[in-house]
Amino acid sequence: MKAAVFQMNSGIDPAANARALEQAIKEAAARGADMLFAPEMSGQLDQSRERAATKVTAEVDNPVLALAREAAAKRGIWVHLGSLPLKSERGDRWVNRSFVIDGTGEIKARYDKIHLFDVDLAAGESWRESSTYQPGERVVAVDTPWGRLGLAICYDLRFPDLFRAMSNAGAVIFAVPAAFTVPTGKAHWHVLLRARAIEASCFVVAAAQAGRHEDGRETYGHSLVIDPWGEILLDLGPEPGLGVAELDLNRVQEVRSRVPALANRRPIPADIELG
């Protein structure tokens, strides 16, 4: 499998982001890629809920999704649209939703981000992702021509139980689109992604946002492709761009035969003995 990874600097205008995605899909297909991976919030990255709300749509009306499907069909390439903010079908809040689109433009899978970042910091600063977004309720792994693909988004990376569930379901590749901040990216991005690859003997494809954005935030970049042994096959550094990496899916079974951690897994007892 030849995977193209699009490292974006998304702004507040969905139309401009859609054009950038369309160009990336065109370039990826020209470079012989089988699938393009895009980052979290590919279609709209905006810290201002009031401003963003004027452009957040229902899935059926989303212009970025429509253009990505059209471009995928035109180029005959699969696309993992990292995520879009969308109006939820289940309530007043939004969802952070990723899509897997096949080479005919059909949606093969949807995944709503399960883990939301809620924190109160010692300095008095608070983040409440759950005030804007509803958490997802389903673990998703989808069949592709190259193997089963497990879907996660950004903060999900910190919860290995999710990745265990996906590998138990037969995933051989994890997609982890993200918009990591610079401080947490420097501290944790590489080590967590390598750990998830090593634990499950899976490939990881992590498309990221990069640089200083129109809404004022700064993201870490360093989109990665990692093999099942934890080797980094591609690191796009801190600037926006597009890279291509070759995934040899035979490597999954090779690594699993050397370190049969998945085969040796056992259910963890619910009871805890306290000494």
Wavefront OBJ file of the C-alpha trace (Angstrom):
o trace
v 0.000 0.000 0.000
v 1.274 3.436 -0.907
v -0.045 5.967 1.623
v -0.004 9.721 1.021
v -0.050 11.909 4.146
v -1.291 15.494 3.879
v 0.043 17.807 6.595
v -2.278 20.821 6.564
v -2.460 24.313 7.982
v -6.246 24.531 8.048
v -7.926 27.890 8.510
v -11.374 29.173 9.393
v -12.759 29.077 5.815
v -14.070 25.627 4.782
v -14.003 26.569 1.083
v -10.276 27.335 1.184
v -9.556 24.137 3.105
v -11.610 22.135 0.607
v -9.542 23.513 -2.263
v -6.335 22.522 -0.479
v -7.695 19.006 0.066
v -8.720 18.730 -3.569
v -5.211 19.697 -4.692
v -3.648 17.212 -2.260
v -5.858 14.391 -3.554
v -4.820 15.277 -7.106
v -1.122 15.307 -6.167
v -1.367 12.072 -4.184
v -2.976 10.276 -7.110
v -0.312 11.631 -9.472
v 2.364 10.212 -7.153
v 0.762 6.780 -7.318
v -0.767 6.732 -3.828
v -3.543 4.273 -3.037
v -4.957 6.360 -0.200
v -4.612 9.919 1.090
v -4.695 10.565 4.838
v -5.697 14.067 6.025
v -5.571 15.518 9.573
v -8.135 16.295 12.244
v -10.297 19.327 11.460
v -9.313 19.211 7.797
v -12.295 21.308 6.785
v -12.357 23.949 9.509
v -10.017 24.842 12.382
v -11.387 27.679 14.482
v -11.171 28.284 18.244
v -14.125 30.704 18.133
v -17.313 28.678 18.527
v -19.436 31.709 17.604
v -17.588 32.242 14.328
v -17.299 28.521 13.563
v -21.005 27.966 14.192
v -21.890 30.002 11.115
v -20.115 27.404 8.948
v -20.696 24.114 10.772
v -23.252 22.045 8.852
v -24.965 18.698 9.013
v -23.076 15.893 7.278
v -25.442 15.851 4.314
v -24.823 19.556 3.639
v -21.066 19.711 4.223
v -19.217 21.144 1.201
v -15.787 19.852 2.249
v -17.041 16.280 2.447
v -18.813 16.647 -0.893
v -15.690 17.951 -2.625
v -13.485 15.245 -1.080
v -15.864 12.540 -2.318
v -15.930 14.084 -5.779
v -12.131 14.375 -5.930
v -11.657 10.772 -4.701
v -13.978 9.486 -7.420
v -12.335 11.616 -10.103
v -8.841 10.363 -9.215
v -9.813 6.806 -8.230
v -8.073 7.100 -4.863
v -9.236 6.274 -1.325
v -9.318 9.171 1.159
v -9.279 9.208 4.940
v -10.783 12.598 5.703
v -9.235 13.068 9.139
v -12.193 14.856 10.687
v -14.806 17.569 10.246
v -16.858 19.446 12.857
v -20.490 18.604 12.098
v -23.899 19.131 13.625
v -24.827 16.023 15.584
v -27.816 13.903 14.700
v -28.193 13.170 18.439
v -28.515 16.575 20.061
v -27.472 20.225 20.196
v -23.721 19.662 20.348
v -21.440 18.927 17.397
v -19.455 15.800 16.543
v -15.808 15.511 15.513
v -16.208 12.966 12.693
v -13.766 11.218 10.374
v -14.639 9.525 7.089
v -13.160 6.759 4.962
v -14.041 7.335 1.303
v -13.332 4.768 -1.409
v -12.113 5.312 -4.965
v -15.664 5.712 -6.274
v -16.470 8.462 -3.778
v -18.601 6.266 -1.521
v -18.373 6.637 2.264
v -17.194 3.302 3.672
v -16.964 4.288 7.356
v -17.608 7.099 9.835
v -16.026 7.538 13.254
v -16.957 10.099 15.925
v -14.158 10.964 18.353
v -14.791 9.125 21.628
v -12.400 10.811 24.060
v -12.915 14.532 24.650
v -10.355 16.847 26.272
v -11.789 18.315 29.493
v -9.290 19.758 31.969
v -8.904 22.379 34.716
v -5.335 23.685 34.914
v -3.579 24.962 38.026
v -3.223 28.411 36.445
v -7.026 28.698 36.343
v -7.382 27.879 32.658
v -10.087 25.379 31.666
v -10.740 23.440 28.468
v -14.115 21.800 27.932
v -14.257 20.022 24.586
v -17.423 18.304 25.818
v -19.232 21.653 26.011
v -19.092 21.812 22.206
v -18.852 18.174 21.100
v -20.736 14.968 21.819
v -18.473 11.935 22.313
v -18.693 9.043 19.901
v -20.151 5.763 21.068
v -18.650 3.187 18.686
v -15.231 1.709 17.962
v -14.777 1.580 14.176
v -12.558 -0.599 11.984
v -13.202 -0.749 8.240
v -12.068 -3.165 5.539
v -9.966 -1.721 2.716
v -8.210 -3.483 -0.180
v -4.993 -3.363 1.894
v -6.276 -4.583 5.235
v -8.544 -3.533 8.080
v -8.150 0.119 9.123
v -8.892 1.228 12.711
v -10.024 4.820 13.258
v -9.060 7.204 16.069
v -8.752 10.988 16.409
v -6.077 13.007 18.259
v -6.745 12.762 22.050
v -7.899 9.139 21.521
v -4.186 8.389 21.151
v -3.779 8.508 24.949
v -6.232 5.633 25.547
v -4.641 2.281 24.637
v -7.853 0.355 25.343
v -9.322 1.845 22.163
v -6.395 0.572 20.098
v -6.589 -2.816 21.797
v -10.250 -3.041 20.777
v -9.395 -2.165 17.180
v -6.554 -4.682 16.960
v -8.809 -7.324 18.541
v -11.223 -6.558 15.692
v -8.498 -7.324 13.152
v -7.055 -3.892 12.387
v -3.576 -3.917 10.820
v -3.388 -0.130 10.277
v -4.408 2.657 12.652
v -5.324 6.113 11.332
v -4.716 8.843 13.931
v -5.436 12.307 12.469
v -4.562 15.073 14.902
v -4.070 18.741 15.734
v -1.569 18.427 18.603
v -0.325 21.566 20.313
v 3.404 22.268 20.161
v 4.189 21.578 23.869
v 2.294 18.262 24.017
v 3.562 17.339 20.573
v 7.188 17.777 21.598
v 6.634 15.773 24.762
v 4.366 12.934 23.678
v 3.536 12.723 19.947
v 6.296 10.409 18.720
v 6.450 8.195 21.791
v 2.693 7.602 22.008
v 2.309 6.816 18.314
v 5.264 4.441 18.373
v 3.834 2.760 21.478
v 0.455 2.202 19.812
v 2.192 0.660 16.781
v 4.409 -1.599 18.915
v 1.658 -2.753 21.302
v -0.584 -3.972 18.486
v 2.075 -4.780 15.851
v 0.189 -2.459 13.489
v 1.069 0.293 11.055
v 0.152 3.794 12.220
v -0.609 6.635 9.816
v -0.938 9.938 11.674
v -1.719 13.003 9.548
v -1.333 16.228 11.530
v -2.019 19.930 11.422
v 1.106 22.120 11.335
v 2.195 25.708 11.898
v 0.486 28.904 13.041
v -3.166 28.955 12.066
v -5.586 31.680 11.070
v -7.370 31.426 14.448
v -4.102 32.047 16.321
v -3.258 28.552 17.538
v -0.014 26.743 16.684
v 0.139 23.010 15.973
v 3.060 20.608 16.093
v 3.054 18.919 12.680
v 5.370 15.911 12.320
v 2.848 13.704 10.529
v 4.146 10.153 10.905
v 3.974 6.759 9.288
v 5.213 4.032 11.641
v 5.672 0.329 10.978
v 4.630 -2.523 13.335
v 8.119 -2.679 14.858
v 7.922 0.992 15.819
v 10.213 2.209 13.040
v 9.382 5.661 11.654
v 8.970 5.415 7.870
v 7.952 9.049 7.325
v 8.167 12.250 9.410
v 6.981 15.420 7.670
v 8.567 17.811 10.163
v 7.020 21.130 11.270
v 5.839 22.594 7.941
v 2.741 21.830 5.823
v 3.256 19.472 2.909
v 2.532 16.066 1.418
v 4.586 12.907 1.764
v 4.264 9.333 0.523
v 5.298 6.120 2.274
v 5.154 2.465 1.249
v 3.448 0.080 3.685
v 4.422 -3.574 3.270
v 1.489 -5.309 4.956
v 3.460 -8.574 5.140
v 5.434 -6.795 7.843
v 2.484 -7.125 10.246
v 2.583 -10.911 10.322
v 6.375 -10.914 10.369
v 6.460 -8.763 13.513
v 3.606 -10.649 15.178
v 5.432 -13.929 14.665
v 8.569 -12.500 16.336
v 6.707 -10.964 19.289
v 3.304 -12.716 19.601
v 1.852 -10.218 22.066
v -1.598 -10.282 20.454
v -1.741 -14.064 20.550
v -0.608 -14.010 24.199
v -3.227 -11.495 25.350
v -5.500 -12.614 28.168
v -8.645 -11.024 29.602
v -7.846 -8.779 32.550
v -9.771 -9.784 35.684
v -12.242 -7.169 36.892
v -11.338 -7.764 40.541
v -8.240 -6.001 41.866
v -6.377 -7.397 44.851
v -5.057 -4.621 47.037
v -2.033 -5.527 49.128
l 1 2 3 4 5 6 7 8 9 10 11 12 13 14 15 16 17 18 19 20 21 22 23 24 25 26 27 28 29 30 31 32 33 34 35 36 37 38 39 40 41 42 43 44 45 46 47 48 49 50 51 52 53 54 55 56 57 58 59 60 61 62 63 64 65 66 67 68 69 70 71 72 73 74 75 76 77 78 79 80 81 82 83 84 85 86 87 88 89 90 91 92 93 94 95 96 97 98 99 100 101 102 103 104 105 106 107 108 109 110 111 112 113 114 115 116 117 118 119 120 121 122 123 124 125 126 127 128 129 130 131 132 133 134 135 136 137 138 139 140 141 142 143 144 145 146 147 148 149 150 151 152 153 154 155 156 157 158 159 160 161 162 163 164 165 166 167 168 169 170 171 172 173 174 175 176 177 178 179 180 181 182 183 184 185 186 187 188 189 190 191 192 193 194 195 196 197 198 199 200 201 202 203 204 205 206 207 208 209 210 211 212 213 214 215 216 217 218 219 220 221 222 223 224 225 226 227 228 229 230 231 232 233 234 235 236 237 238 239 240 241 242 243 244 245 246 247 248 249 250 251 252 253 254 255 256 257 258 259 260 261 262 263 264 265 266 267 268 269 270 271 272 273 274 275
